[in-house]
């Protein structure tokens, strides 16, 4: 796990952005960051929406990421970070061209894919001397993906729903 968030260099700041693009794509983001003594923090929220190329190609994602850091005595620091994302997309057979004629898609409006993702990490590091420093990391990732095909099903009338879910916990230590 390697989550990198911006460490603020100002006492406090706020930002907001808005972007728009082709296929009715919009992205909004807002966040805060700052430093208060030995403590630094950042928090960002983001939303992405896209209508896509046709009626069955929409995509949306909401995410939140943040970090909290603490400068400790003797050149040490402790930082915690997290990210959460929740996304959904409509699956699309896309219109095609057959013998030079545009063939409209025949997608099932229930065909979709969803993803939920959460990760977090904690990092302790210290520069003990010019010749020695160390870092200890621990992290967690949890993800769930779901694919729905139906209820009308495929060309043979079979619908299905598949879910993948898993998580990982890992730790790492490094000394130089």
TIVO-930484 format. One record per residue: x, y, z of N, C-alpha, C in turn; residue in three letters. Coordinates in steps of 0.05 Angstrom, whole numbers, plus 5000, padded with zeros to 4 digits. Each point is the difference from the previous one (the first is absolute). Layout:
<atoms>
+------+------+------+-------+-------+-------+------+------+------+---------+
| n_px | n_py | n_pz | ca_px | ca_py | ca_pz | c_px | c_py | c_pz | residuo |
+------+------+------+-------+-------+-------+------+------+------+---------+
|    X |    Y |    Z |     X |     Y |     Z |    X |    Y |    Z |     ALA |
...
+------+------+------+-------+-------+-------+------+------+------+---------+
</atoms>
This chain:
<atoms>
+------+------+------+-------+-------+-------+------+------+------+---------+
| n_px | n_py | n_pz | ca_px | ca_py | ca_pz | c_px | c_py | c_pz | residuo |
+------+------+------+-------+-------+-------+------+------+------+---------+
| 5017 | 4977 | 5000 |  4983 |  5023 |  5000 | 5018 | 5024 | 5000 |     UNK |
| 4995 | 5018 | 4982 |  5016 |  5025 |  4999 | 4981 | 5022 | 4993 |     UNK |
| 4986 | 5011 | 5020 |  4982 |  5022 |  4997 | 5016 | 5026 | 5005 |     UNK |
| 5001 | 5017 | 4981 |  5015 |  5025 |  5003 | 4980 | 5023 | 5000 |     UNK |
| 4999 | 5014 | 5021 |  4983 |  5024 |  5002 | 5018 | 5024 | 5004 |     UNK |
| 4990 | 5023 | 4990 |  5016 |  5024 |  5003 | 5002 | 5008 | 5029 |     UNK |
| 5024 | 5006 | 5009 |  5004 |  5011 |  5027 | 4999 | 5030 | 4997 |     UNK |
| 4982 | 5012 | 5014 |  4995 |  5029 |  4998 | 5025 | 5016 | 5008 |     UNK |
| 5005 | 5022 | 4986 |  5021 |  5018 |  5008 | 4989 | 5027 | 5009 |     UNK |
| 4974 | 5001 | 5004 |  4988 |  5025 |  5010 | 4983 | 4993 | 5024 |     UNK |
| 4994 | 5020 | 5016 |  4985 |  4995 |  5025 | 4972 | 4990 | 4994 |     UNK |
| 4987 | 5009 | 4978 |  4973 |  4990 |  4993 | 4994 | 5008 | 4971 |     UNK |
| 4987 | 4982 | 4986 |  4992 |  5006 |  4973 | 4976 | 4984 | 4992 |     UNK |
| 4984 | 5011 | 4981 |  4976 |  4987 |  4990 | 5001 | 5002 | 4970 |     UNK |
| 4991 | 4980 | 4986 |  4999 |  5001 |  4971 | 4975 | 4987 | 4989 |     UNK |
| 4992 | 5007 | 4976 |  4978 |  4987 |  4986 | 5006 | 5002 | 4970 |     UNK |
| 4994 | 4979 | 4985 |  5004 |  5000 |  4971 | 4975 | 4988 | 4987 |     UNK |
| 4996 | 5008 | 4975 |  4979 |  4989 |  4983 | 5011 | 4997 | 4972 |     UNK |
| 4995 | 4977 | 4988 |  5009 |  4995 |  4972 | 4977 | 4988 | 4985 |     UNK |
| 4998 | 5006 | 4975 |  4980 |  4989 |  4982 | 5013 | 4991 | 4974 |     UNK |
| 4989 | 4980 | 4987 |  5012 |  4990 |  4975 | 4979 | 4987 | 4983 |     UNK |
| 5010 | 4986 | 4980 |  4983 |  4987 |  4981 | 4984 | 4977 | 5013 |     UNK |
| 4979 | 4992 | 4986 |  4982 |  4979 |  5009 | 4988 | 5006 | 5028 |     UNK |
| 4994 | 5025 | 5005 |  4989 |  5009 |  5025 | 5016 | 4991 | 5024 |     UNK |
| 5026 | 5004 | 4998 |  5018 |  4992 |  5022 | 5005 | 5024 | 5018 |     UNK |
| 4996 | 4996 | 5026 |  5003 |  5021 |  5019 | 5016 | 4989 | 5024 |     UNK |
| 5018 | 5017 | 5011 |  5015 |  4993 |  5024 | 5000 | 5023 | 5018 |     UNK |
| 4993 | 4995 | 5025 |  5000 |  5021 |  5021 | 5018 | 4990 | 5022 |     UNK |
| 5015 | 5018 | 5013 |  5017 |  4992 |  5022 | 5001 | 5024 | 5020 |     UNK |
| 5003 | 4993 | 5025 |  5003 |  5021 |  5020 | 5017 | 4988 | 5023 |     UNK |
| 5015 | 5017 | 5014 |  5016 |  4990 |  5021 | 5010 | 5022 | 5019 |     UNK |
| 5012 | 4991 | 5022 |  5012 |  5018 |  5019 | 5027 | 4988 | 5008 |     UNK |
| 5018 | 5017 | 5008 |  5026 |  4990 |  5009 | 5012 | 5021 | 5019 |     UNK |
| 5019 | 4992 | 5016 |  5012 |  5019 |  5018 | 5020 | 4988 | 5019 |     UNK |
| 5012 | 5019 | 5016 |  5019 |  4993 |  5020 | 4993 | 5015 | 5025 |     UNK |
| 5000 | 4986 | 5023 |  4996 |  5013 |  5026 | 5021 | 4989 | 5019 |     UNK |
| 5021 | 5015 | 5004 |  5022 |  4990 |  5017 | 5014 | 4976 | 4988 |     UNK |
| 5000 | 4978 | 5015 |  5013 |  4975 |  4990 | 4981 | 4983 | 4983 |     UNK |
| 4975 | 5009 | 4997 |  4979 |  4984 |  4986 | 4996 | 5011 | 4972 |     UNK |
| 4998 | 4982 | 4980 |  4992 |  5009 |  4973 | 4977 | 4982 | 4991 |     UNK |
| 4983 | 5010 | 4982 |  4977 |  4985 |  4992 | 4992 | 5008 | 4971 |     UNK |
| 4986 | 4981 | 4987 |  4988 |  5006 |  4974 | 4976 | 4982 | 4996 |     UNK |
| 4980 | 5010 | 4987 |  4976 |  4985 |  4994 | 4989 | 5009 | 4973 |     UNK |
| 4995 | 4982 | 4982 |  4990 |  5006 |  4973 | 4977 | 4982 | 4993 |     UNK |
| 4979 | 5012 | 4989 |  4977 |  4985 |  4990 | 4998 | 5005 | 4970 |     UNK |
| 4992 | 4979 | 4984 |  4999 |  5003 |  4971 | 4976 | 4984 | 4990 |     UNK |
| 4987 | 5011 | 4979 |  4978 |  4986 |  4986 | 5005 | 5002 | 4970 |     UNK |
| 4998 | 4977 | 4986 |  5002 |  4999 |  4971 | 4975 | 4988 | 4989 |     UNK |
| 4988 | 5012 | 4979 |  4977 |  4989 |  4986 | 5005 | 5003 | 4970 |     UNK |
| 4991 | 4979 | 4986 |  5003 |  5000 |  4971 | 4975 | 4986 | 4988 |     UNK |
| 4987 | 5013 | 4981 |  4977 |  4987 |  4986 | 5009 | 4979 | 4981 |     UNK |
| 5023 | 5003 | 4987 |  5010 |  4980 |  4982 | 4990 | 5004 | 4971 |     UNK |
| 5007 | 4980 | 4984 |  4994 |  5002 |  4971 | 4971 | 4994 | 4993 |     UNK |
| 4986 | 4985 | 5016 |  4972 |  4994 |  4995 | 4985 | 4997 | 5027 |     UNK |
| 4975 | 4990 | 4999 |  4983 |  4998 |  5024 | 5011 | 4981 | 5021 |     UNK |
| 5017 | 4982 | 4993 |  5008 |  4979 |  5019 | 5031 | 5001 | 5004 |     UNK |
| 5010 | 5024 | 5004 |  5029 |  5003 |  5003 | 5007 | 5020 | 5022 |     UNK |
| 4982 | 5004 | 5018 |  5005 |  5020 |  5021 | 5020 | 4990 | 5021 |     UNK |
| 5014 | 5018 | 5013 |  5019 |  4994 |  5020 | 4998 | 5021 | 5022 |     UNK |
| 5003 | 4992 | 5025 |  5001 |  5019 |  5022 | 5018 | 4990 | 5022 |     UNK |
| 5015 | 5018 | 5013 |  5017 |  4992 |  5022 | 5001 | 5022 | 5020 |     UNK |
| 4998 | 4993 | 5025 |  5003 |  5018 |  5023 | 5024 | 4990 | 5016 |     UNK |
| 5018 | 5018 | 5007 |  5023 |  4992 |  5016 | 5006 | 5021 | 5021 |     UNK |
| 5013 | 4990 | 5020 |  5009 |  5017 |  5023 | 5028 | 4991 | 5008 |     UNK |
| 5018 | 5018 | 5003 |  5028 |  4993 |  5009 | 5009 | 5020 | 5020 |     UNK |
| 5017 | 4991 | 5018 |  5010 |  5018 |  5020 | 5024 | 4990 | 5014 |     UNK |
| 5012 | 5018 | 5015 |  5025 |  4993 |  5014 | 5002 | 5017 | 5025 |     UNK |
| 5013 | 4988 | 5020 |  5005 |  5014 |  5025 | 5028 | 4993 | 5008 |     UNK |
| 5016 | 5020 | 5005 |  5028 |  4996 |  5007 | 5008 | 5014 | 5026 |     UNK |
| 5019 | 4989 | 5013 |  5010 |  5011 |  5025 | 5030 | 4999 | 5000 |     UNK |
| 5012 | 5024 | 5003 |  5030 |  5001 |  5002 | 5007 | 4995 | 5029 |     UNK |
| 5016 | 4979 | 5004 |  5008 |  4991 |  5027 | 5028 | 5010 | 5007 |     UNK |
| 5007 | 4999 | 5025 |  5027 |  5008 |  5008 | 5022 | 4982 | 4987 |     UNK |
| 5024 | 5010 | 4999 |  5024 |  4985 |  4991 | 4998 | 4992 | 4970 |     UNK |
| 4988 | 5017 | 4984 |  4999 |  4995 |  4971 | 4981 | 4979 | 4991 |     UNK |
| 4981 | 4992 | 5017 |  4981 |  4979 |  4993 | 4973 | 5013 | 4991 |     UNK |
| 4985 | 4985 | 4984 |  4973 |  5008 |  4993 | 4982 | 4976 | 4997 |     UNK |
| 4975 | 5004 | 5005 |  4979 |  4980 |  4998 | 4979 | 5011 | 4981 |     UNK |
| 4992 | 4984 | 4980 |  4980 |  5009 |  4981 | 4980 | 4978 | 4995 |     UNK |
| 4974 | 5008 | 4998 |  4979 |  4981 |  4994 | 4985 | 5011 | 4975 |     UNK |
| 4995 | 4982 | 4981 |  4986 |  5008 |  4976 | 4977 | 4980 | 4994 |     UNK |
| 4980 | 5009 | 4985 |  4979 |  4982 |  4992 | 4989 | 5010 | 4973 |     UNK |
| 4987 | 4981 | 4986 |  4985 |  5007 |  4975 | 4976 | 4981 | 4999 |     UNK |
| 4978 | 5012 | 4992 |  4975 |  4985 |  4996 | 4989 | 5007 | 4973 |     UNK |
| 4992 | 4981 | 4984 |  4987 |  5005 |  4974 | 4977 | 4981 | 4996 |     UNK |
| 4979 | 5011 | 4988 |  4976 |  4984 |  4994 | 4993 | 5007 | 4971 |     UNK |
| 5001 | 4981 | 4982 |  4995 |  5005 |  4971 | 4980 | 4981 | 4989 |     UNK |
| 4985 | 5009 | 4980 |  4981 |  4984 |  4985 | 5001 | 5007 | 4971 |     UNK |
| 5000 | 4980 | 4983 |  5000 |  5005 |  4971 | 4980 | 4981 | 4987 |     UNK |
| 4985 | 5011 | 4980 |  4983 |  4984 |  4984 | 5017 | 4986 | 4979 |     UNK |
| 4994 | 4974 | 4995 |  5015 |  4985 |  4980 | 4986 | 5003 | 4973 |     UNK |
| 5016 | 5000 | 4980 |  4991 |  5009 |  4974 | 5010 | 4980 | 4978 |     UNK |
| 4982 | 4992 | 4983 |  5007 |  4985 |  4977 | 5008 | 5018 | 4977 |     UNK |
| 4996 | 5026 | 5003 |  5006 |  5021 |  4981 | 4987 | 4996 | 4973 |     UNK |
| 4991 | 5022 | 4988 |  4989 |  4998 |  4973 | 5023 | 4992 | 4981 |     UNK |
| 4993 | 4987 | 4979 |  5021 |  4992 |  4981 | 4991 | 5006 | 4971 |     UNK |
| 5017 | 4993 | 4982 |  4994 |  5005 |  4971 | 5000 | 4973 | 4987 |     UNK |
| 4978 | 4993 | 4986 |  4998 |  4975 |  4985 | 4992 | 5007 | 4972 |     UNK |
| 5017 | 4992 | 4981 |  4996 |  5006 |  4971 | 4996 | 5030 | 4996 |     UNK |
| 5015 | 5016 | 5014 |  4999 |  5029 |  4996 | 4976 | 5014 | 5014 |     UNK |
| 4984 | 4985 | 5016 |  4977 |  5011 |  5013 | 5004 | 4999 | 5030 |     UNK |
| 4993 | 5022 | 5014 |  5003 |  5002 |  5029 | 4978 | 4982 | 5012 |     UNK |
| 5009 | 4981 | 5017 |  4982 |  4982 |  5014 | 4998 | 5009 | 5029 |     UNK |
| 4976 | 5007 | 5008 |  4996 |  5010 |  5028 | 5006 | 4977 | 5020 |     UNK |
| 5011 | 5008 | 5023 |  5006 |  4980 |  5020 | 4974 | 4989 | 5011 |     UNK |
| 5002 | 4975 | 5010 |  4977 |  4987 |  5013 | 5008 | 4992 | 5028 |     UNK |
| 5011 | 5018 | 5015 |  5009 |  4995 |  5027 | 4977 | 4996 | 5019 |     UNK |
| 5004 | 4984 | 5020 |  4982 |  4998 |  5022 | 5007 | 5022 | 5020 |     UNK |
| 4980 | 5016 | 5007 |  5006 |  5023 |  5018 | 5009 | 4991 | 5027 |     UNK |
| 4996 | 4975 | 5007 |  5009 |  4990 |  5026 | 5029 | 4990 | 5000 |     UNK |
| 5013 | 4999 | 4977 |  5028 |  4991 |  4999 | 5018 | 5022 | 5012 |     UNK |
| 5014 | 4993 | 5021 |  5016 |  5021 |  5014 | 5023 | 4987 | 5014 |     UNK |
| 5018 | 5018 | 5008 |  5024 |  4992 |  5016 | 5003 | 5021 | 5022 |     UNK |
| 5004 | 4990 | 5024 |  5004 |  5018 |  5023 | 5026 | 4993 | 5014 |     UNK |
| 5012 | 5020 | 5012 |  5025 |  4995 |  5015 | 5000 | 5018 | 5025 |     UNK |
| 5007 | 4988 | 5022 |  5004 |  5015 |  5025 | 5028 | 4994 | 5009 |     UNK |
| 5015 | 5021 | 5007 |  5028 |  4997 |  5007 | 5006 | 5017 | 5025 |     UNK |
| 5015 | 4988 | 5018 |  5009 |  5014 |  5024 | 5029 | 4992 | 5005 |     UNK |
| 5017 | 5019 | 5005 |  5027 |  4995 |  5008 | 5009 | 5019 | 5022 |     UNK |
| 5017 | 4991 | 5017 |  5011 |  5017 |  5021 | 5028 | 4991 | 5006 |     UNK |
| 5015 | 5019 | 5011 |  5027 |  4993 |  5007 | 5010 | 5017 | 5023 |     UNK |
| 5020 | 4990 | 5014 |  5012 |  5014 |  5022 | 5031 | 4997 | 4996 |     UNK |
| 5014 | 5023 | 5001 |  5029 |  5000 |  4995 | 5013 | 5015 | 5023 |     UNK |
| 5021 | 4986 | 5012 |  5017 |  5012 |  5020 | 5028 | 5001 | 4988 |     UNK |
| 5012 | 5024 | 5000 |  5027 |  5001 |  4990 | 5016 | 5019 | 5018 |     UNK |
| 5026 | 4995 | 5000 |  5018 |  5017 |  5016 | 5028 | 5001 | 4987 |     UNK |
| 5011 | 5024 | 4999 |  5028 |  5004 |  4992 | 5016 | 5001 | 5026 |     UNK |
| 5012 | 4978 | 5007 |  5014 |  4998 |  5025 | 5027 | 5015 | 4999 |     UNK |
| 5014 | 4998 | 4977 |  5025 |  5014 |  4996 | 5003 | 5003 | 4970 |     UNK |
| 5023 | 5012 | 4991 |  5005 |  5003 |  4972 | 5004 | 4973 | 4987 |     UNK |
| 5007 | 4980 | 5015 |  5006 |  4974 |  4989 | 4979 | 4979 | 5006 |     UNK |
| 4980 | 5006 | 5016 |  4980 |  4980 |  5006 | 4972 | 5013 | 5002 |     UNK |
| 4981 | 4988 | 4985 |  4972 |  5006 |  5002 | 4984 | 4975 | 4997 |     UNK |
| 4975 | 5000 | 5009 |  4983 |  4977 |  4996 | 4972 | 5009 | 4994 |     UNK |
| 4984 | 4981 | 4990 |  4972 |  5004 |  4994 | 4985 | 4974 | 5004 |     UNK |
| 4977 | 5002 | 5014 |  4983 |  4977 |  5004 | 4972 | 5008 | 4989 |     UNK |
| 4989 | 4982 | 4983 |  4974 |  5005 |  4987 | 4982 | 4977 | 5006 |     UNK |
| 4975 | 5006 | 5004 |  4979 |  4980 |  5001 | 4976 | 5010 | 4984 |     UNK |
| 4988 | 4982 | 4985 |  4979 |  5009 |  4982 | 4978 | 4979 | 4997 |     UNK |
| 4977 | 5010 | 4992 |  4976 |  4983 |  4997 | 4986 | 5008 | 4974 |     UNK |
| 4991 | 4981 | 4984 |  4985 |  5005 |  4976 | 4976 | 4981 | 5000 |     UNK |
| 4977 | 5011 | 4994 |  4975 |  4984 |  4997 | 4987 | 5008 | 4974 |     UNK |
| 4993 | 4981 | 4984 |  4987 |  5006 |  4974 | 4977 | 4980 | 4995 |     UNK |
| 4979 | 5010 | 4988 |  4978 |  4983 |  4992 | 4991 | 5009 | 4972 |     UNK |
| 4999 | 4981 | 4981 |  4990 |  5005 |  4973 | 4977 | 4982 | 4995 |     UNK |
| 4979 | 5012 | 4987 |  4977 |  4984 |  4994 | 4992 | 5005 | 4970 |     UNK |
| 4995 | 4978 | 4986 |  4993 |  5001 |  4972 | 4972 | 4988 | 4998 |     UNK |
| 4981 | 5014 | 4988 |  4973 |  4991 |  4996 | 4994 | 4999 | 4971 |     UNK |
| 4990 | 4977 | 4991 |  4993 |  4995 |  4972 | 4971 | 4990 | 5000 |     UNK |
| 4981 | 5017 | 4994 |  4972 |  4991 |  5000 | 4983 | 5020 | 5014 |     UNK |
| 4975 | 4995 | 5006 |  4987 |  4975 |  5001 | 4992 | 4988 | 4973 |     UNK |
| 5000 | 5016 | 4979 |  4994 |  4990 |  4974 | 5020 | 4980 | 4990 |     UNK |
| 5025 | 5002 | 5010 |  5021 |  4981 |  4994 | 5013 | 5005 | 4974 |     UNK |
| 5017 | 4981 | 4992 |  5014 |  5003 |  4975 | 4983 | 4990 | 4977 |     UNK |
| 5013 | 4995 | 4977 |  4984 |  4992 |  4976 | 4986 | 4973 | 5003 |     UNK |
| 5008 | 4985 | 5021 |  4987 |  4974 |  5005 | 4980 | 5001 | 5023 |     UNK |
| 4996 | 5025 | 5011 |  4980 |  5003 |  5022 | 5011 | 4995 | 5027 |     UNK |
| 5027 | 4998 | 5003 |  5012 |  4994 |  5026 | 5009 | 5026 | 5013 |     UNK |
| 4991 | 5006 | 5023 |  5010 |  5023 |  5015 | 5019 | 4990 | 5022 |     UNK |
| 5017 | 5018 | 5010 |  5018 |  4991 |  5022 | 5008 | 5024 | 5016 |     UNK |
| 5010 | 4994 | 5024 |  5011 |  5021 |  5017 | 5024 | 4988 | 5013 |     UNK |
| 5023 | 5013 | 4997 |  5025 |  4991 |  5011 | 5012 | 5021 | 5018 |     UNK |
| 5009 | 4991 | 5023 |  5013 |  5018 |  5020 | 5027 | 4990 | 5007 |     UNK |
| 5019 | 5019 | 5000 |  5027 |  4994 |  5010 | 5005 | 5019 | 5024 |     UNK |
| 5008 | 4989 | 5022 |  5006 |  5016 |  5023 | 5026 | 4990 | 5013 |     UNK |
| 5017 | 5017 | 5008 |  5024 |  4992 |  5013 | 5013 | 5022 | 5015 |     UNK |
| 5018 | 4993 | 5018 |  5015 |  5021 |  5015 | 5028 | 4990 | 5005 |     UNK |
| 5018 | 5019 | 5005 |  5028 |  4994 |  5004 | 5010 | 5017 | 5024 |     UNK |
| 5015 | 4988 | 5017 |  5013 |  5014 |  5021 | 5030 | 4995 | 4996 |     UNK |
| 5016 | 5021 | 5000 |  5029 |  4996 |  4996 | 5016 | 5019 | 5017 |     UNK |
| 5024 | 4992 | 5005 |  5019 |  5016 |  5016 | 5027 | 4999 | 4987 |     UNK |
| 5015 | 5022 | 5004 |  5027 |  5002 |  4988 | 5017 | 5016 | 5018 |     UNK |
| 5025 | 4993 | 5002 |  5020 |  5015 |  5015 | 5025 | 5004 | 4983 |     UNK |
| 5012 | 5023 | 5003 |  5024 |  5006 |  4984 | 5019 | 5017 | 5017 |     UNK |
| 5025 | 4993 | 4998 |  5020 |  5016 |  5015 | 5023 | 5005 | 4981 |     UNK |
| 5011 | 5024 | 5001 |  5022 |  5008 |  4983 | 5022 | 5011 | 5017 |     UNK |
+------+------+------+-------+-------+-------+------+------+------+---------+
</atoms>
